[in-house]
Amino acid sequence: KGIATKESTDAIGAQVAYTGDNYGLALAVSSIENHDTDTPDTNDIDDDRGVTTSTALSAYFTPDLDNFPSVSVGIESTHDDSAAANEDTTSNYFVGLQWDEIGEGTFGLAAGTHTPKIENGDQLMMYEAYYSYPINDGMTVTPLIYTKDMATGTDDQTGIMVKTSFSF
């Protein structure tokens, strides 16, 4: 029904990133108009429902030091004008560490929120550890273990997986 009109839902997003020899960072933003939920078939915008705005910052650093891990981090925040006042902001983040050349392979650890944390709500976390190693020139095996916090009243989850990658 038209770009940038009241009859359409417009979404605008942008990302700016920079990478150097051993580091990089990125900033992303988006703004999405909220639909009028009373008339879902028309795609009309309800002036008092506003927009959903998200901002994210992520970065990595790979130091040139023996036995020191590369570090990856990220954080995101979202504000939804149409949500209840005590639930209109969510956030999530992650931190990852990776050691290359541990034995024949790569070892990694990561932690982060597995679902966006609602303002004044519980922060549900997820943790993982993995080791990736080559079997031969064309195959890599990556066993990993993870644990995931679940909402109150639900059992936390723990799992073990093995991923096998082939390349020709």
Summary of the structure (lengths in Angstrom):
residues: 168
radius of gyration: 21.0
end to end distance: 47.9
largest distance: 60.1
contacts: 410
relative contact order: 0.11
helix: 4%
strand: 60%
